[in-house]
Amino acid sequence: MRALDRFGRATIDFFEYAGGLALLSAESLGFMLQLRIRIAETISQAALLGVQSLLIVCLTSLFTGMVISLESAQQAVAYGVSNLVGGAVAYASVRELGPMLTGVVVAGRVGAAIAAELGSMVVTEQIEALRSMGVEPPRFLVVPRLLALLLMLPLLTIFADVVSIAGGAWIAQTYAHIPYDSFVSSIRESIDFSDVVKGLVKSVVFAAIIALVGAYQGLSTRGGAAGVGRSTTFAVVLAIILIFASNFLLSFLLFGGR
């Protein structure tokens, strides 16, 4: 009976959480469609959440591209297929690793920041003060962060793709002596513009996940400072899990036929 009771409570908590997250998503989307957007705050959040994440995203992508190239270049030369290395690096970066790693890195930095900031506002009763003044917290707090991430994460993904491919090209030339023109020709033969666009579609979905999960966790914070810590941790963990799960689903939908 205890096992059934725990299972029942877990099921109720799951649907309660999913319903609350869906409600917050719908409410935020409604404000965006009505153009009830705080432009200045959105620009500020874009700088805070997006621009300040650029360095860590580029570093992560650089070493990822270098590792892929390092693992594949020497073997490719040994088997006489060095003309495939550039395509392999670009294929992995543009379609999968670029959007996903950017999402994971930003989730760790930005998702935690959103949950901690909004959670602190909850425990200090600033959210209640906003409601008492007739201000909707989703419009005032969630929409600027959501819109900023929807704009900035695809741009960060583009930077990640370029840096990853550039790092892979340098490693391929340095350690396997694959010329840059051969590397670039392989890229042109392996991917096209639609692959880049589909990777950016993934990044838009990841941006929504990071912003909404972080905001919902922050607004659901209970229990003072300890509650803020729990909300922040859970926001990052859940966002990363959802990014991996949605990445598989989107890969199946966007690339499954190829």
Secondary structure, DSSP 8 states (H G I E B T S, - for coil): -HHHHHHHHHHHHHHHHHHHHHHHHHHHHHHHHTT---HHHHHHHIIIIIGGGHHHHHHHHHHHHHHHHHHHHHHHHHTT-GGGHHHHHHHHIIIIIHHHHHHHHHIIIIIHHHHHHHHHHHHTTHHHHHHHTT--HIIIIIHHHHHHHHHHHHHHHHHHHHHHHHHHHHHHHHHS---HHHHHHHHHHH--HHHHHHHHHHHHHHHHHHHHHHHHHHHT--SHHHHHHHHHHHHHHHHHHHHHHHHHHHHHHHHTT-
